[in-house]
Amino acid sequence: MKKDIVRQWVNVVALVGVIVVNGLANALPINGQTTGEISDRFDTFFVPAGYVFSIWGLIYLALIGFAVYQALPSQRENPRLRRVRYLFALSCAANVAWVFLWHYERFPLTLVAMVVLLALLIGIYLRLGIGRTAVSAAERWLVRVSFSIYLGWITVATIANVTQLLDYLNWGAWGISPEAWTVIMLAAATAITAAVLFTRRDAAYALVIVWAVAGIAVKHAGSPIVATTAWVAAVIVLLLAAVALWFNSRRQPFPHSIA
């Protein structure tokens, strides 16, 4: 019981730390430059329009809901939250590390921090049994949907981080044009999302991807191949998400899903 209480409060403190650091990153800003100003220096197409980053507001709101819910006395012995253990606190540490590394322009290390964050969120996602087991409405919305949204965004952010690092390293992309490389990345993001939908029927995760790739289409409307591919990817994912929701509503197994 005492260990459960410690875990609950560690998660709360860790989230407060993330929110404070990310707020200061742009309010101060850290190292005299905002997160967006640094991002704008990279010449890559896999970065959405500025308004898309407003999703962080939703992510923080969702994570606050999770932190409050998991801190309730009634949730101390929740077996799914117990399985998560301290992975959430570690993910918060990775998030904070990324912010400082990014603002102090340690770009190769930012990818390390981002991959660690992605791996920890995948671990949380799997341990929560998202898409595999039934839970209460409160847990579904405050825990599962929260991490679906967060993981969806970090999936996109990881791909963006890779493209920005390669630009920083002046990688030649084996002679492939930046536009063609972006098309490949959009196809990869679509394939990953399709896999999540087929195995987990996770519409929340998919809708985050739609939001991000649509933002790429808007920002890069001047590049027909990038914009068109991004819109096509958004439509494909949206249709797959609709199908997943339909199968969920009928309580039928999704075709080719893994039990």
C-alpha positions in Angstrom: 0.0 0.0 0.0 2.8 2.5 0.9 4.6 1.7 -2.3 1.4 2.5 -4.2 1.0 5.9 -2.5 4.6 6.7 -3.3 4.1 5.8 -7.0 0.9 7.9 -7.2 2.7 11.0 -5.8 5.8 10.5 -7.9 3.7 10.5 -11.0 2.0 13.7 -9.9 5.3 15.5 -9.2 6.8 14.2 -12.4 3.9 15.7 -14.5 4.2 19.0 -12.7 7.9 19.1 -13.6 7.1 18.5 -17.2 4.5 21.2 -17.4 6.7 23.7 -15.6 9.8 23.0 -17.8 7.8 23.1 -21.0 6.2 26.3 -20.0 9.5 28.0 -19.1 11.0 26.7 -22.3 9.0 29.3 -24.2 8.2 31.8 -21.4 11.8 32.6 -20.5 12.8 31.2 -23.1 15.5 28.6 -22.2 18.8 29.5 -23.7 17.2 32.6 -25.3 15.2 30.8 -27.9 11.8 29.2 -28.1 11.2 25.6 -29.2 9.5 26.7 -32.4 12.2 29.1 -33.3 14.8 26.3 -33.2 12.5 24.0 -35.2 12.0 26.7 -37.9 15.7 26.7 -38.7 15.5 23.2 -40.2 14.7 22.8 -43.9 12.4 19.8 -43.7 8.9 19.0 -44.9 7.9 16.7 -42.0 6.9 19.5 -39.8 3.2 20.7 -39.5 1.8 24.2 -39.4 2.2 26.1 -36.2 -1.4 25.7 -35.0 -1.0 21.9 -34.9 1.3 22.2 -31.9 -1.7 23.5 -29.9 -2.3 19.8 -29.3 0.1 20.0 -26.4 -2.7 21.8 -24.5 -4.9 18.8 -25.0 -2.1 16.4 -24.1 -1.3 18.2 -20.9 -5.0 18.4 -20.0 -5.3 14.6 -20.7 -2.2 13.9 -18.6 -3.5 16.0 -15.7 -6.7 13.9 -15.8 -4.6 10.8 -15.7 -2.5 12.1 -12.8 -5.5 13.0 -10.8 -7.3 9.7 -11.5 -4.3 7.5 -10.7 -3.8 9.4 -7.5 -7.2 8.6 -6.1 -7.3 6.3 -3.1 -9.6 4.0 -5.1 -7.0 3.5 -7.7 -4.0 2.6 -5.5 -4.4 -1.1 -6.1 -5.6 -0.9 -9.7 -3.6 -3.8 -11.3 -3.2 -2.0 -14.7 -1.8 1.1 -13.1 0.5 -1.0 -10.9 1.9 -2.7 -14.0 2.8 0.8 -15.4 4.9 1.3 -12.2 7.3 4.2 -12.7 7.3 4.2 -16.5 5.3 7.4 -16.5 7.7 9.2 -14.2 10.6 8.1 -16.4 8.8 9.3 -19.5 8.4 12.7 -17.8 12.2 12.7 -17.2 12.8 11.9 -20.9 10.5 14.7 -21.9 12.3 17.3 -19.7 15.7 16.0 -20.9 14.6 16.5 -24.6 13.6 20.1 -23.9 17.0 21.1 -22.4 18.9 19.2 -25.1 16.8 20.8 -27.8 17.2 24.3 -26.4 20.9 23.9 -25.9 21.2 22.5 -29.5 22.5 19.0 -28.6 20.5 17.7 -31.5 22.0 14.1 -31.8 21.1 13.6 -28.1 17.6 15.0 -28.6 16.9 11.9 -30.8 18.1 9.6 -28.0 15.8 11.3 -25.5 12.9 11.2 -28.0 13.4 7.5 -28.7 13.6 6.8 -25.0 10.3 8.7 -24.5 8.7 6.8 -27.3 9.8 3.5 -26.0 8.5 4.3 -22.5 5.1 5.4 -23.8 4.9 2.2 -25.9 5.6 0.3 -22.7 2.9 2.1 -20.8 0.5 1.6 -23.8 1.1 -2.2 -23.8 0.9 -2.6 -20.0 -2.4 -0.8 -19.9 -3.8 -3.3 -22.3 -5.3 -0.6 -24.5 -7.6 -2.2 -27.1 -7.4 -5.6 -25.4 -9.3 -5.5 -22.1 -12.5 -3.8 -20.9 -12.3 -1.1 -18.3 -14.6 1.5 -16.7 -15.6 4.6 -18.7 -13.5 6.7 -16.3 -10.4 4.7 -16.9 -10.9 4.5 -20.6 -11.2 8.3 -21.0 -8.8 9.5 -18.3 -6.0 6.8 -18.7 -6.3 5.0 -22.0 -7.4 7.9 -24.3 -4.8 10.1 -22.6 -1.9 7.8 -23.5 -3.3 7.1 -26.9 -3.2 10.8 -27.7 0.3 11.3 -26.2 1.7 8.2 -27.9 0.2 9.3 -31.3 1.9 12.7 -31.0 5.2 11.4 -29.9 5.1 8.9 -32.9 4.9 11.9 -35.2 7.4 13.9 -33.2 10.0 11.1 -33.4 9.8 11.0 -37.2 10.1 14.8 -37.3 13.1 14.6 -34.9 14.8 12.1 -37.2 14.3 14.3 -40.3 15.5 17.4 -38.4 18.6 15.6 -37.2 19.4 14.4 -40.7 19.1 17.9 -42.0 21.4 19.1 -39.2 24.0 16.5 -40.2 23.6 17.5 -43.9 22.7 13.9 -44.8 22.5 13.5 -48.6 19.5 11.1 -48.4 21.2 8.8 -51.0 20.2 11.4 -53.6 16.5 11.2 -52.8 14.8 14.6 -52.9 13.5 16.1 -49.7 9.9 15.9 -51.1 10.3 12.2 -51.9 11.8 11.5 -48.5 8.8 13.2 -46.9 6.5 11.0 -49.0 8.3 8.0 -47.6 8.0 9.2 -44.0 4.3 9.9 -44.5 3.8 6.4 -45.9 5.6 5.0 -42.8 3.4 7.1 -40.5 0.3 5.8 -42.3 1.5 2.2 -42.1 2.3 2.5 -38.4 -1.2 3.9 -37.7 -2.9 1.2 -39.8 -1.0 -1.4 -37.7 -2.3 0.2 -34.4 -5.8 0.3 -35.8 -5.8 -3.3 -37.0 -4.3 -4.6 -33.7 -5.8 -2.2 -31.1 -8.7 -0.4 -32.9 -7.4 2.8 -31.3 -9.2 5.7 -33.0 -7.8 8.3 -30.6 -4.2 7.5 -31.7 -5.3 7.6 -35.3 -7.0 11.0 -35.0 -3.8 12.5 -33.7 -2.0 11.3 -36.8 -4.7 12.8 -39.0 -4.3 16.1 -37.1 -0.5 16.1 -37.7 -0.4 15.0 -41.3 -3.2 17.4 -42.2 -1.0 20.2 -40.6 1.9 19.1 -42.9 -0.4 19.4 -45.9 -1.5 22.9 -44.8 2.1 24.1 -44.1 3.5 22.8 -47.3 0.7 23.6 -49.7 3.3 25.1 -52.1 4.8 21.6 -52.6 2.1 19.6 -54.5 3.6 16.2 -53.9 4.0 16.7 -50.2 0.6 18.3 -49.7 -1.2 15.8 -51.8 0.4 12.8 -50.1 -0.3 14.3 -46.7 -4.0 14.8 -47.5 -4.2 11.2 -48.9 -2.6 9.9 -45.8 -5.0 11.8 -43.6 -8.0 10.5 -45.5 -6.8 6.9 -45.4 -6.2 7.0 -41.7 -9.5 8.7 -41.1 -11.3 6.0 -43.1 -9.5 3.2 -41.2 -10.4 4.9 -37.9 -14.0 5.1 -38.9 -14.0 1.3 -39.7 -12.3 0.6 -36.4 -15.0 2.6 -34.6 -17.7 0.7 -36.5 -16.4 -2.6 -35.5 -16.1 -1.4 -31.9 -19.7 -0.3 -31.9 -20.8 -3.7 -33.1 -18.4 -5.5 -30.7 -16.9 -7.5 -33.6 -13.3 -8.4 -34.1 -11.4 -6.2 -36.5 -10.3 -8.1 -39.7 -6.9 -9.7 -39.2 -6.7 -8.3 -35.6 -4.5 -10.0 -33.1 -6.5 -11.4 -30.2 
